[in-house]
Amino acid sequence: MKLPEQKMIVTGAIDFIEETPKGTIIYDFKTDTDVRPEKYQRQMELYALALSQATSKPVLATHLLYLRSLKTVITSVTGGVS
């Protein structure tokens, strides 16, 4: 993932992290009524980048868990972000 050259501050909190022998998986809970994973793509990419840099472990996937519709959207992180 390539970040823009400009400096910015981004705040957020990962809801749940699962550690596996091969790397980590990020879970983020959403209360939206519509399932629109593209709305959160950049957020999940930034979470994966930040977590991999903080832990030196690859992020294998991100999961958006939509609580109202009980749907899960899983995005594999190609090659793992590390």
Contacts in CASP RR format, 6 or more apart in sequence:
PFRMAT RR
TARGET T0000
AUTHOR 0000-0000-0000
METHOD contacts of the structure
MODEL  1
MKLPEQKMIVTGAIDFIEETPKGTIIYDFKTDTDVRPEKYQRQMELYALA
LSQATSKPVLATHLLYLRSLKTVITSVTGGVS
1 45 0 8 1.000
1 48 0 8 1.000
1 49 0 8 1.000
1 81 0 8 1.000
3 49 0 8 1.000
10 46 0 8 1.000
12 47 0 8 1.000
14 26 0 8 1.000
14 27 0 8 1.000
14 28 0 8 1.000
14 47 0 8 1.000
14 51 0 8 1.000
15 27 0 8 1.000
15 28 0 8 1.000
15 29 0 8 1.000
16 26 0 8 1.000
16 27 0 8 1.000
16 28 0 8 1.000
16 29 0 8 1.000
17 24 0 8 1.000
17 25 0 8 1.000
17 26 0 8 1.000
17 27 0 8 1.000
17 51 0 8 1.000
18 24 0 8 1.000
18 25 0 8 1.000
18 27 0 8 1.000
19 57 0 8 1.000
20 60 0 8 1.000
22 58 0 8 1.000
22 60 0 8 1.000
23 57 0 8 1.000
23 58 0 8 1.000
23 59 0 8 1.000
23 60 0 8 1.000
23 80 0 8 1.000
24 51 0 8 1.000
24 52 0 8 1.000
24 55 0 8 1.000
24 57 0 8 1.000
24 58 0 8 1.000
24 59 0 8 1.000
24 60 0 8 1.000
25 59 0 8 1.000
25 60 0 8 1.000
25 61 0 8 1.000
25 62 0 8 1.000
25 63 0 8 1.000
26 44 0 8 1.000
26 47 0 8 1.000
26 48 0 8 1.000
26 51 0 8 1.000
26 59 0 8 1.000
26 61 0 8 1.000
26 62 0 8 1.000
26 63 0 8 1.000
27 62 0 8 1.000
27 63 0 8 1.000
27 65 0 8 1.000
28 40 0 8 1.000
28 43 0 8 1.000
28 44 0 8 1.000
28 47 0 8 1.000
28 62 0 8 1.000
28 63 0 8 1.000
28 64 0 8 1.000
28 65 0 8 1.000
29 65 0 8 1.000
29 67 0 8 1.000
30 40 0 8 1.000
30 64 0 8 1.000
30 65 0 8 1.000
30 66 0 8 1.000
30 67 0 8 1.000
31 66 0 8 1.000
31 67 0 8 1.000
31 68 0 8 1.000
32 39 0 8 1.000
32 66 0 8 1.000
32 68 0 8 1.000
33 68 0 8 1.000
33 69 0 8 1.000
35 66 0 8 1.000
35 69 0 8 1.000
35 71 0 8 1.000
35 73 0 8 1.000
37 64 0 8 1.000
37 73 0 8 1.000
37 75 0 8 1.000
40 64 0 8 1.000
41 75 0 8 1.000
44 62 0 8 1.000
44 64 0 8 1.000
44 75 0 8 1.000
47 59 0 8 1.000
47 62 0 8 1.000
48 59 0 8 1.000
48 62 0 8 1.000
48 77 0 8 1.000
48 80 0 8 1.000
48 81 0 8 1.000
49 81 0 8 1.000
51 57 0 8 1.000
51 59 0 8 1.000
51 81 0 8 1.000
52 58 0 8 1.000
52 59 0 8 1.000
52 80 0 8 1.000
52 81 0 8 1.000
52 82 0 8 1.000
56 82 0 8 1.000
57 82 0 8 1.000
58 77 0 8 1.000
58 79 0 8 1.000
58 80 0 8 1.000
58 81 0 8 1.000
58 82 0 8 1.000
59 77 0 8 1.000
59 80 0 8 1.000
59 81 0 8 1.000
59 82 0 8 1.000
60 76 0 8 1.000
60 77 0 8 1.000
60 80 0 8 1.000
61 74 0 8 1.000
61 75 0 8 1.000
61 76 0 8 1.000
61 77 0 8 1.000
62 74 0 8 1.000
62 75 0 8 1.000
62 77 0 8 1.000
63 72 0 8 1.000
63 73 0 8 1.000
63 74 0 8 1.000
63 75 0 8 1.000
64 72 0 8 1.000
64 73 0 8 1.000
64 75 0 8 1.000
65 72 0 8 1.000
66 72 0 8 1.000
66 73 0 8 1.000
END
